[in-house]
Amino acid sequence: MGALLSLIGRNHKVFRRDKTAVFFSLLSVIIVIGLYALFLQKTQIDSLKQAAEATPELVTMVNEWFVAGLLSMIAVSTTLAAFGIAIKDIESKATADFLTAPVSRATIQMSYVFNAFIIGCLFTFIAFIICEIFIVSTGGVWLSVSSFLKVAGLLILSVLLASIMNVFFVLLVNTQNSFSTLSTIVGTLLGFLCGVYIPIGVLPSFAQNIIMYFPVSHTTLLLRNAFMENSLATVFADAPIEAIEQYKLIYGISYKLHGTILSHATSYIVIVCTIVILAIVSITIFKRKHR
């Protein structure tokens, strides 16, 4: 345990020293915020005017929808940036030095995972507080205690999923150049796979299926339901149930896969199974790479 804590502390210090890595870990998020401010918010509000009156509550609902996707993206982008340390260690031969010490391969790998998890939680929860302030400042209300705790739990689960998923991806690259390419690809695709750039309901069926099979999109779905529970009820108070269900399907608040509406329990199962499977596969790959 002492060796693991020492390695985590070392990795955390290395990450904090590299201010450029910290900035680029949030670059895709900054771009998404800019796009939302410029036209994504207006586009969604304009489309909703046909079914509901453009009230402050509607603006709050749209903001909450965006915030849920944004927090999912931050969980992935910050944990991926934290794994850049592992690539640097491979190139500098630091990993080989660690393997000469009386430390197991699993301990070395877990130090990177825990460090990414800590950094991901730190950035995600800071963003969560900022997003809550943003929602309240634009006419919304604070989350209730129960909703706050639910969102907090979902964020921890999101960061854990992102950490395990990213360690799997990072094990497939060995150089800074390939890691930079990986980061660019992930940063570009995240907005689409989390349904932030384009609502899932307007995409072709095959694209919708890809998103619904992508585990991180399920954390986005669960977060949207946690954030938007009250605002959905308020905005669609006088609307028919069909209108509510149609909105949920179009904007990724409910998933309909192969003709079946997926339950929240299904989303939790997808997330947990992905974490377990990728953790086992990642440990196996790491052991083979560093025999």
Secondary structure, 3 states (H helix, E strand, C coil): CHHHHHHHHHHHHHHHHCHHHHHHHCHHHHHHHHHHHHHHHHHHHHHHCCCCCCCHHHHHHHHHHHHHHHHHHHHHHHHHHHCHHHHHHHHCCHHHHHHHCCCCHHHHHHHHHHHHHHHHHHHHHHHHHHHHHHHHHCCCCCCCHHHHHHHHHHHHHHHHHHHHHHHHHHCCCCCHHHHHHHHHHHHHHHHHHCCCCCCHHHCCHHHHHHHHHCHHHHHHHHHHHHHHHHHHHHHCCCCCHHHHHHHHHHCCCCCEECCEECCHHHHHHHHHHHHHHHHHHHHHHHHHHCC
